[in-house]
Amino acid sequence: MGFRTERDFLGSVRVPSEAYYGAETQRSLNNYKISGMTMPSTFIRHYAIIKRCAAIANMRLGKLDGKAGKAIVAACDEVIRGKLADQFTVDIFQSGAGTSVNMNVNEVIANRALEIMGHKKGNYKIVHPNDHVNMSQSTNDTYHANIHLTVYSELVECLIPALVSLQKALDRKAGEFSRVVKTGRTHLQDAVPMTLGQEFSGYASSVKRQIENIRKSSQQLLFVSLGGTAVGTGIEASKRYSTVVVQELRKYTKYNFQLAKNFFDLQQNQDEEEWVSSSLRDLAVALNKIANDFRLMASGPVSGFADIILPPAQPGSSIMPGKVNPSFPEMLNMVCFDVIGMDSTIAYAAESGQLELNVYMPVISHELLYSIKILTNAVVTFTKRCVVGVKANTTRLRANVDKDISLATALAPYIGYARASMVARRAYSEGKSVKQICLEMKIMPPNELEKILDPKRLTKRK
């Protein structure tokens, strides 16, 4: 493999001759061999969208030469389509603010634009990564704007649709199980009857509330400070640039992006990212509860609750033949744990900003996008491979209801709490139903007792 020599103000750098990136990217590759993880392809593609909009805005304002500008736009279009993906190799743990990522994008676009114009890579007198691709921009405004753009896009196009599908699947199960009576449980102890459908309706409602929460938090991502450049003053950008570049961004993405009312506030702080992260944490808490309930209700099949039957995923033991585990809820649990942990990372990073800039944007963007990715994939899998195929274990549920001593709760308005408690304890100790004890004690006429202790009637709100 051959090399070409590029220079920056620190000196000369050898870059692989076939590489589209340049000196600053190569320095980052040499300096930061930390995790082997790079920024997601979605982040890179959306960064190219911002660069494309910037080039068009600068051409419209007469700052960028038309030939160079059109070549930059063409190079951006290729990156947006997923070409040159192997050229974006900067580790997520790098120098602060994301300068290495921004320059990686600038250099790749510049060198590809040079090729489109018929020139060799590295001929930066024609198209320069900083002077032309990064014109009217800084890492500090574009990286932050790209977090907003990419996270918003992933939320509305991926995660929210996945959650809507989950909510609908749970709603369908609520309808399917609407006549299936079961023993409720509080404190993991038997409680008054309810329907399995009512239980599932609670899960569906919980997911719906999380969707609304995420939609609300995501609206703050539609504000950007493009044109604020280094610290929010807009140095090196024309007065009209911010307005024009945001117009182009709205036109290209179809999202209603707006300029922030105060560029200094937006570039100093990561409130919007933290709010979105908090909504993802809340979602993880809600999903974790659902996954835990599925595991409990499917426990057994002999010695556990065995209220529901989950679709089998794979053999559950390397030593116990025939064992099947609640694999999909367990998968969802682990994803939720990870998301909750990443929210803590984002919170620490957000509160550690100093003066005019939060330099921890790379880890914030990575954790946010990774959270969205694994939540989306986990929810899709859990919905399709688990929720859709859940079945009610009606035989077990019916047997549990028949033996449920909490049915004595329905007697309290008629015979008092103390006497109803005595009935319940006697039913438990003698291994009989509440109805049997009531008949033996001749508490009330059989036909009246039948009506009062009807489990289906007890599941309905009066």
Phi, psi and omega in degrees: 000128179276172180226155168240154181255126175243158182235144168227187186290350176269349180132200184266150181223133176272126181238136177308132187300330181274351183287143175272341176281171186234209189298314186291323176295318181297321177298318179296319179297323179288325187276325193238076174262077192253297189245339187079000179262138179244171179295144182301151180300328179297322180294317180296315181298319180288331175296321178295329175297316179296318178297322178297312180297322179295317180297317179296317179299316180293326175292317179299327182271002176077017181268331185248129178304137185301318181296312179295318181298317180294323178293322177297316179299317180297319178294319177300318180300323178293316179297319180298324179283356176101002178285158179063021183300330182285357181269353183255089195239013183288134179295145181293335176264103192215190174298153189295164172078340181094017181302321181296321179293315179301315181289327174302314179294315180301315184292317180297315180295319180297313182291325176290323177297321177300315178299317180300326180276358178091017180250167180277154175301143177090356179276072191283357173293335181272307176226118184252138180303319182273310188291328186248304182293323182263014183302136179064021185227165168219160170304324190292331176262325184283321180295316179298316179298324181288329172301313180299313182297310185290315180296316179300315180299316181293327178292308188282335183262339185238296189292311183298315176301322178296320179290324177298319178296320178296315180300316180296321179295319178293322177298319179296320177293324177300320177291318181298324183261016187295336181253006181271106182276139179220168174278123174290166179219132169229143185059023185062020177245157181302138178228186185295158183296153172209176174260153175298328177297320177297320178299315181290330177295327176296319177296316180298317179295322178297315179295319178300318180296322178293323177300313180298322179295317180292318178300318180295313181294327183291338181298331179290343179285349182279004175256132181226164179241035179303130185098352175288339183050234195293309185234001180112353181278342180083021179303136180076358176250141179291162184299325184273352187302313183303314181297315184291317183293325178289325174301315179295322180294317177297318181298317184284315187272338186070011175262147187275065179289143180228156174284138177297147178292328181225106182297326183294318178299312185295322183279340177279331193238161179237036183302316184297316179296320181293322179295315178297317179300320178297322178292327176290323175297315179299320176299315180299320178298315180295315180293324179297322178295317178297315180298318178297318179297318178300318180295317179295312184292336179264000185296148183135232006279352183260312189262000182255201180291311179054038176289322183233163177240119180271149175299132180290140181257314184193165176303140188262000182208146176274352183233332184260107183298139174082358182284134177234128184258161175281069192297318184290317173299323179295319176301313181297320175307310185294322176298316180297319177302316183295317180296318178298320177295320180292329175298323177295318177300315181296320179297315178298317181294320182294321183280354183264006176297151182226130175055240190273002187202143167262114186277359185263023180301325179301314181287326177298312182295320180296312183294321178297310184291324178292321176300314181297319181298309184287328175295316179300309182296321180293318181294317178300315180295313181299320180294306187287322188263349184231296187301314183302327184260007180296138177237149176276133175273077190298325180297313180294317181298317181296317180296320179295318180296319180299328183262004187289112181286345179289352173301338178298341177303324181292340181278337188306317180297341184260323185240359180091153183298315185297313181291323177297323177297320179297319178299314182297314182293323179292320178300318180293313184292329182264357179068031181244169177279161176300321181297318180299316180296317180298321179292320179295322181275356181051050183290323179199167181302144183305318183294323177290321178297319180301318181291314183295322185266011179293113184301321181297321179295326182288344180275352185260139176287137180277000000 
